[in-house]
Amino acid sequence: MSRMLYNEDAYLQQCETRIHALHAGAVELEATVFYPLGGGQPGDSGWLLGPDGQRLRIGDTRRDRETGAILHLLEAGSQAPPAGSAVRVEIDWARRHRHMRMHTCLHLLSAVVPHGVTGGNLSAESGRLDFDAEGVALDAEFIQAELARLIAEDHPLHMRLISGTELAAQPELIKTLSVKPPMHLPQIRLIEIEGTDLQPCGGTHVARTGEIGAVRVLKIESKGARNRRVVLGFAEDAA
């Protein structure tokens, strides 16, 4: 199993490592800064630099469903160095940082809209959460103003660990109704936005809410009888 350096420091942009194993069109590394697709957050893309100077494009990062191995998917036709080779990997930082900003903003959104979350997703351009809010009229102006306030207050983020047993005793921390945290694990990550939000999350986040920057509510729409979807985007993209 790869050492998941992104869990230790989400701001690491590269690392020196070795190829642990080769898979069809992908490499598994001894350690990685690449976040694999999961929890609504896309997998990282970037580059692998081999021992003889070749620079290979990593188009996506996924976790093998059976083994849990983190697979770095190479562009078609790429020839990876052999297993055991010393390599350096670098993430597409501009893309990842936007993921981090939007992921943290979605946590703020879940604090602003006090309803259970039934789904969500994010990209480098936008993010959305679906809420179990039957019969509730969500106000886009209010949501955008509250997000702006929480971002401007520049709340720090902290990560801590909790056992599945401890989390089961505090069900109010679990906001997602459709996907439950892996309660069988001895340690589960909690992301705390100081004074604002606390919930389990395995994704990558910025260090302070001020780093998110200005955001806009792009739309609010009904998705079925009970669900209300709120879609956010970065204000800078509208300039």
Contacts in CASP RR format, 6 or more apart in sequence:
PFRMAT RR
TARGET T0000
AUTHOR 0000-0000-0000
METHOD contacts of the structure
MODEL  1
MSRMLYNEDAYLQQCETRIHALHAGAVELEATVFYPLGGGQPGDSGWLLG
PDGQRLRIGDTRRDRETGAILHLLEAGSQAPPAGSAVRVEIDWARRHRHM
RMHTCLHLLSAVVPHGVTGGNLSAESGRLDFDAEGVALDAEFIQAELARL
IAEDHPLHMRLISGTELAAQPELIKTLSVKPPMHLPQIRLIEIEGTDLQP
CGGTHVARTGEIGAVRVLKIESKGARNRRVVLGFAEDAA
1 68 0 8 1.000
1 69 0 8 1.000
2 20 0 8 1.000
2 28 0 8 1.000
2 29 0 8 1.000
2 30 0 8 1.000
2 31 0 8 1.000
2 32 0 8 1.000
2 69 0 8 1.000
2 70 0 8 1.000
3 30 0 8 1.000
3 31 0 8 1.000
3 32 0 8 1.000
4 32 0 8 1.000
4 70 0 8 1.000
5 12 0 8 1.000
5 15 0 8 1.000
5 31 0 8 1.000
5 32 0 8 1.000
5 33 0 8 1.000
6 12 0 8 1.000
6 32 0 8 1.000
6 33 0 8 1.000
6 34 0 8 1.000
6 35 0 8 1.000
6 204 0 8 1.000
7 189 0 8 1.000
7 202 0 8 1.000
10 100 0 8 1.000
10 204 0 8 1.000
10 205 0 8 1.000
10 206 0 8 1.000
11 207 0 8 1.000
12 33 0 8 1.000
13 33 0 8 1.000
13 90 0 8 1.000
13 91 0 8 1.000
13 93 0 8 1.000
13 96 0 8 1.000
14 33 0 8 1.000
14 88 0 8 1.000
14 89 0 8 1.000
14 90 0 8 1.000
14 91 0 8 1.000
15 31 0 8 1.000
15 32 0 8 1.000
15 33 0 8 1.000
15 88 0 8 1.000
15 89 0 8 1.000
16 86 0 8 1.000
16 87 0 8 1.000
16 88 0 8 1.000
17 29 0 8 1.000
17 30 0 8 1.000
17 31 0 8 1.000
17 32 0 8 1.000
17 86 0 8 1.000
17 87 0 8 1.000
17 88 0 8 1.000
17 89 0 8 1.000
18 29 0 8 1.000
18 30 0 8 1.000
18 84 0 8 1.000
18 85 0 8 1.000
18 86 0 8 1.000
18 87 0 8 1.000
19 27 0 8 1.000
19 28 0 8 1.000
19 29 0 8 1.000
19 30 0 8 1.000
19 80 0 8 1.000
19 81 0 8 1.000
19 82 0 8 1.000
19 83 0 8 1.000
19 84 0 8 1.000
19 85 0 8 1.000
19 87 0 8 1.000
20 28 0 8 1.000
20 29 0 8 1.000
20 30 0 8 1.000
20 83 0 8 1.000
20 84 0 8 1.000
21 27 0 8 1.000
21 28 0 8 1.000
21 69 0 8 1.000
21 83 0 8 1.000
22 28 0 8 1.000
22 80 0 8 1.000
22 82 0 8 1.000
22 83 0 8 1.000
23 64 0 8 1.000
23 69 0 8 1.000
23 71 0 8 1.000
25 73 0 8 1.000
25 74 0 8 1.000
25 76 0 8 1.000
25 78 0 8 1.000
25 80 0 8 1.000
26 62 0 8 1.000
26 71 0 8 1.000
26 72 0 8 1.000
26 73 0 8 1.000
26 74 0 8 1.000
27 48 0 8 1.000
27 71 0 8 1.000
27 72 0 8 1.000
27 74 0 8 1.000
27 80 0 8 1.000
28 69 0 8 1.000
28 70 0 8 1.000
28 71 0 8 1.000
28 72 0 8 1.000
29 70 0 8 1.000
29 72 0 8 1.000
29 87 0 8 1.000
29 89 0 8 1.000
32 61 0 8 1.000
32 70 0 8 1.000
32 72 0 8 1.000
32 89 0 8 1.000
33 44 0 8 1.000
33 89 0 8 1.000
33 91 0 8 1.000
34 43 0 8 1.000
34 44 0 8 1.000
34 46 0 8 1.000
34 58 0 8 1.000
34 61 0 8 1.000
34 70 0 8 1.000
34 72 0 8 1.000
34 89 0 8 1.000
34 91 0 8 1.000
35 41 0 8 1.000
35 43 0 8 1.000
35 44 0 8 1.000
35 61 0 8 1.000
35 96 0 8 1.000
35 99 0 8 1.000
35 203 0 8 1.000
35 204 0 8 1.000
36 43 0 8 1.000
36 44 0 8 1.000
36 61 0 8 1.000
36 62 0 8 1.000
36 63 0 8 1.000
36 70 0 8 1.000
36 71 0 8 1.000
37 43 0 8 1.000
37 60 0 8 1.000
37 61 0 8 1.000
37 62 0 8 1.000
37 63 0 8 1.000
38 63 0 8 1.000
38 203 0 8 1.000
39 179 0 8 1.000
39 201 0 8 1.000
39 202 0 8 1.000
39 203 0 8 1.000
40 120 0 8 1.000
40 121 0 8 1.000
40 122 0 8 1.000
41 99 0 8 1.000
41 103 0 8 1.000
41 122 0 8 1.000
41 203 0 8 1.000
41 204 0 8 1.000
42 60 0 8 1.000
42 99 0 8 1.000
42 122 0 8 1.000
42 123 0 8 1.000
42 124 0 8 1.000
43 60 0 8 1.000
43 61 0 8 1.000
43 62 0 8 1.000
44 58 0 8 1.000
44 60 0 8 1.000
44 61 0 8 1.000
44 91 0 8 1.000
44 92 0 8 1.000
44 95 0 8 1.000
44 96 0 8 1.000
45 57 0 8 1.000
45 58 0 8 1.000
45 59 0 8 1.000
45 60 0 8 1.000
45 61 0 8 1.000
45 91 0 8 1.000
45 92 0 8 1.000
45 95 0 8 1.000
46 57 0 8 1.000
46 58 0 8 1.000
46 59 0 8 1.000
46 89 0 8 1.000
46 90 0 8 1.000
46 91 0 8 1.000
46 92 0 8 1.000
47 55 0 8 1.000
47 56 0 8 1.000
47 57 0 8 1.000
47 58 0 8 1.000
47 89 0 8 1.000
47 90 0 8 1.000
47 92 0 8 1.000
48 55 0 8 1.000
48 56 0 8 1.000
48 58 0 8 1.000
48 72 0 8 1.000
48 74 0 8 1.000
48 80 0 8 1.000
48 87 0 8 1.000
48 88 0 8 1.000
48 89 0 8 1.000
49 55 0 8 1.000
49 56 0 8 1.000
49 87 0 8 1.000
49 88 0 8 1.000
49 89 0 8 1.000
49 90 0 8 1.000
50 56 0 8 1.000
50 81 0 8 1.000
50 85 0 8 1.000
50 86 0 8 1.000
50 87 0 8 1.000
50 88 0 8 1.000
51 81 0 8 1.000
51 85 0 8 1.000
51 86 0 8 1.000
51 87 0 8 1.000
52 81 0 8 1.000
54 81 0 8 1.000
56 74 0 8 1.000
56 75 0 8 1.000
56 78 0 8 1.000
56 80 0 8 1.000
57 74 0 8 1.000
57 75 0 8 1.000
57 78 0 8 1.000
58 72 0 8 1.000
58 73 0 8 1.000
58 74 0 8 1.000
58 89 0 8 1.000
59 73 0 8 1.000
59 74 0 8 1.000
59 75 0 8 1.000
60 73 0 8 1.000
61 70 0 8 1.000
61 71 0 8 1.000
61 72 0 8 1.000
61 73 0 8 1.000
62 70 0 8 1.000
62 71 0 8 1.000
62 73 0 8 1.000
63 69 0 8 1.000
63 70 0 8 1.000
63 71 0 8 1.000
64 70 0 8 1.000
64 71 0 8 1.000
72 89 0 8 1.000
74 80 0 8 1.000
81 87 0 8 1.000
95 124 0 8 1.000
96 204 0 8 1.000
97 206 0 8 1.000
98 124 0 8 1.000
98 125 0 8 1.000
98 234 0 8 1.000
99 122 0 8 1.000
99 123 0 8 1.000
99 124 0 8 1.000
99 204 0 8 1.000
100 204 0 8 1.000
100 205 0 8 1.000
100 206 0 8 1.000
101 206 0 8 1.000
101 211 0 8 1.000
101 212 0 8 1.000
101 213 0 8 1.000
101 234 0 8 1.000
102 122 0 8 1.000
102 123 0 8 1.000
102 124 0 8 1.000
102 126 0 8 1.000
102 127 0 8 1.000
102 212 0 8 1.000
102 232 0 8 1.000
102 233 0 8 1.000
102 234 0 8 1.000
103 122 0 8 1.000
103 201 0 8 1.000
103 203 0 8 1.000
103 204 0 8 1.000
103 205 0 8 1.000
104 157 0 8 1.000
104 193 0 8 1.000
104 205 0 8 1.000
104 206 0 8 1.000
104 209 0 8 1.000
104 211 0 8 1.000
104 212 0 8 1.000
105 127 0 8 1.000
105 147 0 8 1.000
105 151 0 8 1.000
105 212 0 8 1.000
105 215 0 8 1.000
105 232 0 8 1.000
106 120 0 8 1.000
106 122 0 8 1.000
106 127 0 8 1.000
106 128 0 8 1.000
106 129 0 8 1.000
106 232 0 8 1.000
107 191 0 8 1.000
107 193 0 8 1.000
107 197 0 8 1.000
107 199 0 8 1.000
107 201 0 8 1.000
107 205 0 8 1.000
108 147 0 8 1.000
108 150 0 8 1.000
108 151 0 8 1.000
108 193 0 8 1.000
108 196 0 8 1.000
108 197 0 8 1.000
108 209 0 8 1.000
108 212 0 8 1.000
109 129 0 8 1.000
109 143 0 8 1.000
109 147 0 8 1.000
109 230 0 8 1.000
109 232 0 8 1.000
110 116 0 8 1.000
110 117 0 8 1.000
110 129 0 8 1.000
110 175 0 8 1.000
110 197 0 8 1.000
110 199 0 8 1.000
111 150 0 8 1.000
111 193 0 8 1.000
111 196 0 8 1.000
111 197 0 8 1.000
112 143 0 8 1.000
112 146 0 8 1.000
112 147 0 8 1.000
112 150 0 8 1.000
113 129 0 8 1.000
113 131 0 8 1.000
113 133 0 8 1.000
113 138 0 8 1.000
113 143 0 8 1.000
113 230 0 8 1.000
115 131 0 8 1.000
115 132 0 8 1.000
115 133 0 8 1.000
115 136 0 8 1.000
115 228 0 8 1.000
116 131 0 8 1.000
116 132 0 8 1.000
116 133 0 8 1.000
116 175 0 8 1.000
116 176 0 8 1.000
116 177 0 8 1.000
117 129 0 8 1.000
117 130 0 8 1.000
117 131 0 8 1.000
117 132 0 8 1.000
117 175 0 8 1.000
117 176 0 8 1.000
117 177 0 8 1.000
117 178 0 8 1.000
118 130 0 8 1.000
118 131 0 8 1.000
118 132 0 8 1.000
118 176 0 8 1.000
118 177 0 8 1.000
118 178 0 8 1.000
118 226 0 8 1.000
118 227 0 8 1.000
119 129 0 8 1.000
119 130 0 8 1.000
119 176 0 8 1.000
119 177 0 8 1.000
119 178 0 8 1.000
119 179 0 8 1.000
120 127 0 8 1.000
120 128 0 8 1.000
120 129 0 8 1.000
120 130 0 8 1.000
121 127 0 8 1.000
121 128 0 8 1.000
122 128 0 8 1.000
125 233 0 8 1.000
125 234 0 8 1.000
125 237 0 8 1.000
126 218 0 8 1.000
126 231 0 8 1.000
126 232 0 8 1.000
126 233 0 8 1.000
126 234 0 8 1.000
127 231 0 8 1.000
127 232 0 8 1.000
127 233 0 8 1.000
128 229 0 8 1.000
128 230 0 8 1.000
128 231 0 8 1.000
128 232 0 8 1.000
129 229 0 8 1.000
129 230 0 8 1.000
130 223 0 8 1.000
130 227 0 8 1.000
130 228 0 8 1.000
130 229 0 8 1.000
131 138 0 8 1.000
131 227 0 8 1.000
131 228 0 8 1.000
131 229 0 8 1.000
131 230 0 8 1.000
132 177 0 8 1.000
132 226 0 8 1.000
132 227 0 8 1.000
133 226 0 8 1.000
133 227 0 8 1.000
133 228 0 8 1.000
134 225 0 8 1.000
134 226 0 8 1.000
136 228 0 8 1.000
138 220 0 8 1.000
138 228 0 8 1.000
138 230 0 8 1.000
140 217 0 8 1.000
140 219 0 8 1.000
140 220 0 8 1.000
141 217 0 8 1.000
143 217 0 8 1.000
143 220 0 8 1.000
143 230 0 8 1.000
144 215 0 8 1.000
144 216 0 8 1.000
144 217 0 8 1.000
147 215 0 8 1.000
147 217 0 8 1.000
147 232 0 8 1.000
148 214 0 8 1.000
148 215 0 8 1.000
150 193 0 8 1.000
150 196 0 8 1.000
150 209 0 8 1.000
151 209 0 8 1.000
151 210 0 8 1.000
151 212 0 8 1.000
151 213 0 8 1.000
151 214 0 8 1.000
151 215 0 8 1.000
152 210 0 8 1.000
153 209 0 8 1.000
154 208 0 8 1.000
154 209 0 8 1.000
154 210 0 8 1.000
155 193 0 8 1.000
155 194 0 8 1.000
155 195 0 8 1.000
155 196 0 8 1.000
155 208 0 8 1.000
155 209 0 8 1.000
155 210 0 8 1.000
156 193 0 8 1.000
156 194 0 8 1.000
156 207 0 8 1.000
156 208 0 8 1.000
157 191 0 8 1.000
157 192 0 8 1.000
157 193 0 8 1.000
157 194 0 8 1.000
157 205 0 8 1.000
157 206 0 8 1.000
157 207 0 8 1.000
157 208 0 8 1.000
157 209 0 8 1.000
158 191 0 8 1.000
158 192 0 8 1.000
158 194 0 8 1.000
159 189 0 8 1.000
159 190 0 8 1.000
159 191 0 8 1.000
159 192 0 8 1.000
160 189 0 8 1.000
160 190 0 8 1.000
160 192 0 8 1.000
161 187 0 8 1.000
161 188 0 8 1.000
161 189 0 8 1.000
161 190 0 8 1.000
162 187 0 8 1.000
162 188 0 8 1.000
162 190 0 8 1.000
162 200 0 8 1.000
163 186 0 8 1.000
163 187 0 8 1.000
163 188 0 8 1.000
164 181 0 8 1.000
164 183 0 8 1.000
164 184 0 8 1.000
164 185 0 8 1.000
164 186 0 8 1.000
164 188 0 8 1.000
167 173 0 8 1.000
167 174 0 8 1.000
167 181 0 8 1.000
167 183 0 8 1.000
167 188 0 8 1.000
167 200 0 8 1.000
168 183 0 8 1.000
173 190 0 8 1.000
173 198 0 8 1.000
173 199 0 8 1.000
173 200 0 8 1.000
174 180 0 8 1.000
174 181 0 8 1.000
174 199 0 8 1.000
174 200 0 8 1.000
175 199 0 8 1.000
181 188 0 8 1.000
181 200 0 8 1.000
182 188 0 8 1.000
188 200 0 8 1.000
189 200 0 8 1.000
189 201 0 8 1.000
189 202 0 8 1.000
189 203 0 8 1.000
190 198 0 8 1.000
190 199 0 8 1.000
190 200 0 8 1.000
190 201 0 8 1.000
191 197 0 8 1.000
191 198 0 8 1.000
191 199 0 8 1.000
191 200 0 8 1.000
191 201 0 8 1.000
191 202 0 8 1.000
191 203 0 8 1.000
191 205 0 8 1.000
192 198 0 8 1.000
193 209 0 8 1.000
196 209 0 8 1.000
206 212 0 8 1.000
213 234 0 8 1.000
213 235 0 8 1.000
213 236 0 8 1.000
214 234 0 8 1.000
214 235 0 8 1.000
214 236 0 8 1.000
215 232 0 8 1.000
215 233 0 8 1.000
215 234 0 8 1.000
215 235 0 8 1.000
216 232 0 8 1.000
216 233 0 8 1.000
216 234 0 8 1.000
216 235 0 8 1.000
216 238 0 8 1.000
217 230 0 8 1.000
217 231 0 8 1.000
217 232 0 8 1.000
218 231 0 8 1.000
218 232 0 8 1.000
218 233 0 8 1.000
219 229 0 8 1.000
219 231 0 8 1.000
220 228 0 8 1.000
220 229 0 8 1.000
220 230 0 8 1.000
220 231 0 8 1.000
221 228 0 8 1.000
221 229 0 8 1.000
221 231 0 8 1.000
222 228 0 8 1.000
222 229 0 8 1.000
223 229 0 8 1.000
END
